[in-house]
Amino acid sequence: MERMIIFCMLLLCSSMALTAAPHKTAKYKQLFKTIKRLETSVKDKDVELLHTPGNPTEECLFTAVTCFQTGILKLQPENSSVNSTFTQAVKVLQGFTFHNPGKQCESSCESYEKKSPKEFLKSFTKLITRV
């Protein structure tokens, strides 16, 4: 009887581990699609340049994600016809969470170079790949 209980617990734990990985992969795929959608509909001329983390160190990943989420709010749609899908895409990216590993980063968002919105989104894609 004890062996049966242990076997069932082992089976349950292994099935939970297998379902967690595809969910995370699907979440990141959705983020990549959302960024691609924004890249095609973001206004890139006559706009404010955004602080863009280029290649942050491991302890600065949380700060970099926070900088991107702040910068996303400053993006503007290219025209009014894409406004609803643009707003929805911004909400999806705002919902992206990355847990703070507890390490302190000495740089702030303002310390990063300012770039155009499209370059900003490309750098965000690279950061998500690293995370």
Wavefront OBJ file of the C-alpha trace (Angstrom):
o trace
v 0.000 0.000 0.000
v 2.817 2.396 0.875
v 4.526 1.683 -2.421
v 1.330 2.458 -4.283
v 0.991 5.828 -2.538
v 4.633 6.693 -3.230
v 4.206 5.675 -6.883
v 1.087 7.850 -7.236
v 2.851 10.837 -5.648
v 5.838 10.368 -7.930
v 3.574 10.151 -10.970
v 1.690 13.293 -9.944
v 4.891 15.288 -9.341
v 6.430 14.280 -12.650
v 3.289 15.171 -14.591
v 3.210 18.610 -12.941
v 6.849 19.237 -13.885
v 6.168 18.315 -17.499
v 3.205 20.671 -17.813
v 5.049 23.643 -16.269
v 7.712 23.877 -18.991
v 5.339 24.141 -22.004
v 3.306 26.836 -20.217
v 6.417 28.975 -19.717
v 7.491 28.423 -23.329
v 4.044 29.457 -24.574
v 4.177 32.582 -22.406
v 7.507 33.652 -23.928
v 6.288 32.909 -27.460
v 3.300 35.172 -26.806
v 5.634 37.929 -25.604
v 7.764 37.650 -28.758
v 4.664 37.818 -30.990
v 3.382 40.830 -29.079
v 6.679 42.679 -29.462
v 6.756 41.899 -33.198
v 3.214 43.264 -33.492
v 4.256 46.436 -31.702
v 7.355 46.861 -33.883
v 5.180 47.097 -36.979
v 2.700 49.551 -35.478
v 4.852 51.803 -33.292
v 5.512 55.398 -34.252
v 9.261 55.737 -34.820
v 9.674 59.289 -36.133
v 9.334 62.527 -34.168
v 9.003 60.691 -30.856
v 10.798 60.670 -27.546
v 13.878 58.453 -27.438
v 13.734 55.815 -24.720
v 16.323 54.624 -22.218
v 17.238 51.201 -23.585
v 19.152 48.636 -21.542
v 21.609 47.068 -23.951
v 23.376 44.181 -22.296
v 22.671 44.335 -18.553
v 24.625 42.231 -16.090
v 22.918 39.361 -14.291
v 22.143 41.445 -11.188
v 20.645 44.205 -13.358
v 18.122 42.046 -15.266
v 15.254 42.989 -12.937
v 16.083 46.690 -13.290
v 16.288 46.309 -17.079
v 12.858 44.637 -17.259
v 11.448 47.444 -15.107
v 13.009 50.032 -17.450
v 11.414 48.364 -20.458
v 8.012 48.246 -18.791
v 8.268 51.949 -17.968
v 9.374 52.740 -21.526
v 6.527 50.752 -23.065
v 4.079 53.243 -21.598
v 5.763 56.010 -23.616
v 5.310 54.249 -26.965
v 2.816 55.716 -29.415
v 0.879 54.013 -32.206
v 1.835 54.932 -35.752
v -1.751 55.856 -36.604
v -5.198 55.728 -35.032
v -6.302 52.638 -37.000
v -3.963 50.388 -34.965
v -4.757 52.008 -31.612
v -6.863 49.189 -30.104
v -4.433 46.381 -30.961
v -1.549 48.624 -29.909
v -3.134 49.248 -26.495
v -3.816 45.551 -26.025
v -0.206 44.664 -26.896
v 1.094 47.226 -24.385
v -1.097 45.673 -21.673
v 0.292 42.202 -22.425
v 3.872 43.464 -22.111
v 3.045 45.364 -18.928
v 1.835 42.086 -17.424
v 5.206 40.387 -17.968
v 6.693 39.561 -14.585
v 10.268 38.824 -13.704
v 11.138 38.057 -10.122
v 13.833 40.086 -8.432
v 16.705 37.742 -7.534
v 17.492 39.972 -4.566
v 20.769 41.272 -5.980
v 21.199 45.021 -6.112
v 21.902 46.784 -9.373
v 23.892 49.982 -9.214
v 22.631 51.409 -12.509
v 19.268 53.059 -13.070
v 17.097 53.404 -16.152
v 18.511 56.845 -16.856
v 22.030 55.431 -17.106
v 21.148 53.511 -20.281
v 21.536 54.958 -23.770
v 18.461 56.473 -25.413
v 17.261 54.806 -28.606
v 14.333 54.913 -31.020
v 11.168 52.940 -30.179
v 11.923 50.193 -32.721
v 15.465 49.724 -31.372
v 13.958 49.764 -27.872
v 11.631 46.882 -28.774
v 14.448 44.894 -30.422
v 16.506 45.220 -27.248
v 13.495 44.114 -25.207
v 13.292 40.970 -27.352
v 16.973 40.244 -26.663
v 16.423 40.733 -22.935
v 13.471 38.337 -22.852
v 15.628 35.773 -24.645
v 18.186 36.092 -21.858
v 15.604 35.858 -19.097
l 1 2 3 4 5 6 7 8 9 10 11 12 13 14 15 16 17 18 19 20 21 22 23 24 25 26 27 28 29 30 31 32 33 34 35 36 37 38 39 40 41 42 43 44 45 46 47 48 49 50 51 52 53 54 55 56 57 58 59 60 61 62 63 64 65 66 67 68 69 70 71 72 73 74 75 76 77 78 79 80 81 82 83 84 85 86 87 88 89 90 91 92 93 94 95 96 97 98 99 100 101 102 103 104 105 106 107 108 109 110 111 112 113 114 115 116 117 118 119 120 121 122 123 124 125 126 127 128 129 130 131
